[in-house]
């Protein structure tokens, strides 16, 4: 797939997934009626683009789903996990991809950044909830760990993932680092 198609697919995905789910009107973050089936369907997903339809099918939001999953899929962690994750990744020379979300779009950086800058953003954005979750990769090559930070209304504000090359599995050292967050 060429870069323009990738960009268009990503734009459609984020528009459907994040903007409709988290920006504009306040969403009711309902828990899915059949949490076990939602988790089973989530684990059967082969691509990140399947997630919006899955959430719609189970009548829940992304935040609602993360709140209801078992620890093998998503778990609540401390907001201090952000600083720990970025500092440890920098020490171990492990690449991170950091995406900031706002009502006007998203901004992604594929390089380490200074923790004090993150602390400023944390205070400005009013981070409230942090989850470590497992998501299907963008390119359908497997699963990736993600630290996701939400605001008080359940809106996604920040997402930190291991930066990986297309069609390559998740770096095991990064997976261990995400798993160590509490």
C-alpha positions in Angstrom: 0.0 0.0 0.0 1.4 3.5 -0.8 1.9 6.3 1.6 -1.2 8.3 0.4 -3.4 5.3 0.9 -1.9 4.7 4.3 -2.6 8.3 5.2 -6.2 8.2 4.0 -6.8 4.9 5.8 -5.3 6.4 9.0 -7.4 9.6 8.6 -10.6 7.6 8.2 -9.7 5.3 11.1 -8.9 8.1 13.5 -11.9 10.1 12.4 -14.3 7.2 13.1 -12.5 5.9 16.2 -11.3 8.9 18.2 -13.1 12.0 17.0 -16.6 10.5 17.1 -15.9 8.6 20.3 -14.1 11.2 22.3 -14.6 14.7 20.9 -17.7 16.9 20.5 -20.6 15.7 22.5 -19.9 13.8 25.8 -20.3 10.1 25.4 -21.8 7.8 27.9 -19.2 5.1 28.5 -21.4 2.2 28.8 -20.0 -1.2 29.7 -20.7 -3.8 27.0 -23.6 -6.2 27.9 -21.4 -9.2 27.1 -17.9 -8.3 28.3 -16.6 -11.9 27.8 -17.7 -11.8 24.1 -16.3 -8.3 23.6 -12.9 -9.5 24.9 -13.1 -12.6 22.8 -13.8 -10.5 19.7 -11.1 -8.0 20.6 -8.5 -10.8 20.9 -9.7 -12.2 17.5 -9.1 -8.9 15.8 -6.3 -8.9 13.3 -6.0 -5.2 12.5 -6.5 -2.0 14.5 -9.1 -0.8 11.9 -11.5 -3.5 13.2 -11.8 -1.9 16.6 -14.4 0.9 15.8 -16.8 -1.6 14.3 -16.2 -4.0 17.2 -17.0 -1.2 19.7 -20.1 -0.2 17.8 -21.3 -3.8 17.7 -20.9 -4.1 21.5 -22.4 -0.6 22.1 -19.5 0.7 24.0 -16.7 3.2 23.7 -13.0 2.7 23.7 -12.7 3.9 27.3 -15.7 1.8 28.3 -14.1 -1.3 26.8 -10.7 -0.7 28.5 -12.4 -0.3 31.8 -14.2 -3.7 31.5 -11.4 -5.9 30.1 -9.5 -8.5 32.1 -5.9 -7.7 32.9 -4.6 -9.8 30.0 -6.0 -7.2 27.6 -6.1 -3.9 29.6 -5.3 -2.7 33.1 -5.4 0.5 35.0 -2.0 1.9 36.0 -0.7 5.0 37.7 -0.3 8.2 35.9 3.3 8.2 37.0 3.8 5.3 34.5 4.3 7.9 31.8 7.5 9.3 33.2 8.8 5.9 34.2 8.1 4.4 30.8 9.8 7.3 28.9 12.8 7.4 31.2 13.3 3.6 31.1 12.9 3.5 27.3 15.4 6.3 26.9 17.9 4.5 29.2 17.5 1.2 27.3 17.5 3.0 23.9 14.1 1.7 23.0 12.1 3.7 20.5 8.7 5.0 21.5 5.9 6.5 19.4 4.0 9.2 21.3 0.7 10.6 20.0 -1.1 13.6 21.5 -4.8 13.9 20.7 -6.9 17.0 20.6 -10.2 18.1 19.2 -8.4 19.3 16.1 -6.5 16.1 15.4 -3.5 14.2 16.5 0.3 14.8 16.6 2.7 11.9 16.6 6.4 11.9 17.5 8.6 8.9 16.9 11.4 10.0 19.2 12.1 10.3 22.9 11.1 13.5 24.7 12.0 15.1 28.0 9.9 14.0 31.0 9.6 17.6 32.3 7.8 18.5 29.0 5.4 15.6 29.6 4.8 16.8 33.1 3.8 20.2 31.8 1.4 18.6 29.3 0.0 16.4 32.0 -0.9 19.4 34.1 -2.3 21.2 31.1 -4.3 18.3 29.7 -5.6 17.1 33.1 -4.7 13.5 32.7 -7.0 11.3 34.9 -6.8 7.7 33.9 -3.9 5.5 32.5 -4.3 2.1 31.0 -1.8 -0.4 29.6 -3.5 -2.3 26.8 -2.9 -4.8 24.0 -3.9 -3.6 20.5 -3.7 -5.2 17.1 -0.9 -3.5 15.1 -1.7 -1.0 12.3 -0.2 -3.3 9.7 -1.9 -6.5 10.9 1.3 -8.2 11.9 0.4 -9.0 15.5 -0.1 -7.1 18.8 1.5 -4.2 20.4 1.5 -2.8 24.0 0.1 0.7 24.5 0.0 3.2 27.4 -3.1 5.2 27.0 -4.0 8.3 29.0 -7.5 9.6 29.3 -9.1 12.8 30.6 -11.9 13.0 33.2 -14.6 12.5 30.6 -12.9 9.4 29.2 -11.4 11.2 26.2 -8.2 9.8 24.8 -5.4 12.4 25.3 -2.1 10.6 24.9 -1.0 7.2 23.6 2.5 5.8 23.9 3.6 2.7 22.0 6.8 1.1 21.0 7.9 2.4 17.6 8.4 -0.5 15.3 9.1 -1.1 11.6 6.2 -2.2 9.4 5.5 -5.9 9.4 7.8 -6.5 12.4 6.7 -8.0 15.7 6.7 -6.0 18.9 10.1 -5.5 20.5 10.1 -8.0 23.5 12.1 -5.6 25.7 9.4 -2.9 25.1 6.7 -5.4 25.9 8.4 -6.3 29.2 8.7 -2.6 30.0 5.0 -2.0 29.4 4.2 -5.1 31.4 6.2 -3.7 34.3 4.1 -0.6 34.7 1.8 -0.5 37.7 
